[in-house]
């Protein structure tokens, strides 16, 4: 519709331009001059006999009526174009206002939902905070009651009575490579069995070490017999080569000792107080720190 209005306006504009620019165009083309044009406009018309030409009133009236009709058509077209443009603008404005109003309602609804969700979250957070506070108070009171009960039980306990278990012969058992928090309760019979196993292990290691020393001595004797002038005695020295491990037992801290000249199966577990090798122990703990 707008394109049609534009085309009609351009047509009217072209007609008006032709009407008012025809004399200047004729003057510019040399077909006439400005003075001649003024004379044509201002001078009355005469015929060949120098008599004024009579105007044909009917022809003149018809011409004027046609011109007025043409102008009226142009005016009607302009009025219609203006009305259509006004209606189009109003329709676009109303559509835009309706879209803006709908968008406004959508935004208001979204904000209301967001506010409602925020209020719900705040309420939930408040309830959770209250529950957390109540739980904390309950745990605090329960801990205080438990501490009081334990202190009362400890104060009322006989010093000779065991702390853990029904059996009076119960005590904690430390394990190799484990902290105090991982100690377990066991009977004295198990403890005695563990001590017996440790003694048997050390005895077996000592036996292996003695056997290994005898084998080395026999090898040295055989080498001496084969080489009359060359003697190769393998000295077996009962000295600590290095510390290769540690563990805790009921007797205390024990170190696994690697003897000079003996293989791994001849290692012994010796108590810290009976181990006369402070430099080897110090070197062992320094290596442990580097590994950690």
JORARA-V357970 format. One record per backbone hydrogen bond with DSSP energy under -1.0 kcal/mol. NH is the residue of the N-H (numbers start at 0). CO is the residue of the C=O. If there is no record, write none. Layout:
BEGIN
nh->(NH:NH)
co->(CO:CO)
END
This chain:
BEGIN
nh->(4:5:6:7:8:9:10:11:12:13:14:15:16:17:18:19:20:24:25:26:27:28:30:31:36:37:38:39:40:41:42:46:49:52:56:59:60:61:62:63:64:65:66:67:68:69:70:71:72:73:74:75:76:77:78:79:80:81:82:83:84:85:86:87:88:89:90:91:92:93:94:95:96:97:98:99:100:101:102:103:104:105:106:107:108:109:110:111:112:113:114:115:116:117:118:119:120:121:122:123:124:125:126:127:128:129:130:131:132:133:134:135:136:137:138:139:140:141:142:143:144:145:146:147:148:149:150:151:152:153:154:155:160:169:170:172:177:181:182:183:185:187:190:191:192:193:194:195:196:197:198:199:200:201:202:203:204:205:206:207:208:209:210:211:212:213:214:215:216:217:218:219:220:221:222:223:224:225:226:238:240:241:243:246:248:253:254:255:256:257:259:261:265:266:267:269:271:276:280:281:282:283:284:285:286:287:288:289:290:291)
co->(0:1:2:3:4:5:6:7:8:9:10:11:12:13:14:15:16:20:21:22:23:24:25:25:32:33:34:35:36:37:38:50:46:44:54:55:56:57:58:59:60:61:62:63:64:65:66:67:68:69:70:71:72:73:74:75:76:77:78:79:80:81:82:83:84:85:86:87:88:89:90:91:92:93:94:95:96:97:98:99:100:101:102:103:104:105:106:107:108:109:110:111:112:113:114:115:116:117:118:119:120:121:122:123:124:125:126:127:128:129:130:131:132:133:134:135:136:137:138:139:140:141:142:143:144:145:146:147:148:149:150:151:157:167:185:183:174:178:179:172:170:168:186:187:188:189:190:191:192:193:194:195:196:197:198:199:200:201:202:203:204:205:206:207:208:209:210:211:212:213:214:215:216:217:218:219:220:221:222:236:257:257:255:253:251:246:269:244:267:241:238:258:262:263:256:254:252:274:276:277:278:279:280:281:282:283:284:285:286:287)
END
